Amino acid sequence: MKTMETVPLGVSSLKSSQLAYGCWRLGGTAENSEITPDREAAASRAVIAAYEAGFTLFDHADIYCHGEAERIFGKVLKTVSGMRDRVVITSKCGIRKPGDPDPDSPYRYDFSEGHIIWSCEQSLKRLGVDRIDLYLLHRPDYLCDPAEVAQAFGRLKQAGKVAEFGVSNFTPWQLTALQKACPMRLIANQVEISLTKLDCLQDGTLDQCVAERITPMAWSPLGGGRLGATDPIDLRDPDHARRLHVREILDMIARLKDTGRAVIALAWLLKHPSKIIPIVGTTDPSRIRELTKAVDISLSRADWYRLLEAGLGQRLP
């Protein structure tokens, strides 16, 4: 079994591998809940491949494949001896799909105390565990009452059902407002960060993570797979020039490092002083193993800024 260096999760005692494994595609797609035996077997192979490649943080959400991703992962936990004691399990709640619970219920976000606690208990059952190590609020609820969320978190922690808490897709001010109400430290903010999505570098998110010792977890770190894709870029895409330039710079550095473009894109994230943890989502075992090479790549400041400039699509001021 390969090992990666570990990084602390916020100010907690939890530690994670430098890369995390995202379980949202274990059922085929994020939305698909029709799990065939072949699909479930492929999902199990992906989880085991990630574990054997040194991934120790596995990221879930209650909505991934309508809960099927958590269920499949829970079955793997039972079959791989000692795995539960060596991994950090993360899950998220707060997104409610149309038709839940009534046929005319809309898509919405729900941080009510009752829903947070109920969602956590359902995830625990599907995962087959007594405790979720890190529990996140998935997307900001515009009706969020921080005091009510703090009450829910307190009940879950006191019951031993959750060890640590965090958020996902929160702005710095949203996180600050919630933290003021919570007696426990929020240790992570899972946000979209990649060379195709640079908002967090400019809106204060990563600055807050550094200042408050909050761990940023990067979802879609390869831009939905585009940064590692080999298919031609559509020249009719209005953003094609920037995308081509990013690919060219990634290719140039990858050749010098004798590796692949996606590996360099992950290494770019890993260099940031906030200790970003990229969440890898491929279910291809060989691809999972390939991407772990990113932890061994050290980019120079010059190369890091070359990539940043390409990602921005313009020169720095």
Steps between C-alpha positions, in 0.01 A plus 500: 500500500635843402512779756473874451609767741216610724371849565295613800134582450466846643582520870363151567688179575379353169757451225448442129707381208606788274239389247144396589279257313159629395225237496235689306538281188501162670155424363591606146397867522415733785129463425466135399344276764455189282799298609564187297723221640770590246487866594519419870798269441679776306426747779643262759815456292540879481471544877749221568739639238487842667557349843793293378643807321519682834179704508376525859220759467184388320248769417125434481167682501153371576385589147774315310316240294207552738700349785625202304861624504501490880344153501758359258783653700359354819510152347866547404581608856365170627704293255840670533656412832612798708387759246257683728772574754731644235266732310320827557137493387348829389139554402276795426137596544261785426393454136146373453388375161163575333223277634653470850286438696192597296451473123485879462800574727763709316876458479635691799752523782409409857713568806217453749602314814267210432622448144869516591460239772274275290736519202799411714323199649405374153860537379625308803264214418601487134871518585462238772704701751437652842670832429565734208842655545428828318148620424446792262209724403480455124386835356404819687136508605365854454270439799785374717472588870855457635372440853276217378788340308720528809229322700490216248879470494511494879246220520684291241836550672363425846343180368834393351356490149739764357856582600560829312301747291554724200327654201500484122468778243484769771627853452732634770222707657257206501759286674577779750132546584457129569824474697388778735202287599686168528694411815706246303752608235398451138800328346437483125342682208449287189496728198554486124864583424696425185685675219157545341338637818713756684243696702627367833838659439338841463192506726674445832412133539856369502621800701248414770611138491860604565410751771256275687672166435205365302576229247381571145387189314491546122213340315532468122875569523541402135219722374256214457774296332572764235853572622605142438289433191663412168209582270528812281369827641203633305618819331141626503516514879534871589754399768705280269810723488545497877436127521755432227760713675447321832538166324819615324666617824395183684642290215826694502555448873378140487759415235777646715376303801444181297139470607147583387308822474247408772781422745641851451156656546469327839857591597410864428230482768721316746759779496266758653586578866140444613569125458224434246384139486390421142213251477561249222184350352601256225385140537776362275749318728796568271407868487465512879852364538638734233366812671679421826822607322391858565615481862858444381506797262646827622420796278718810498344837572562591137308198372221555753453856379523397133204274564312763697540753219379244247202416721407865538528554127683828550819642641522584866472872579 
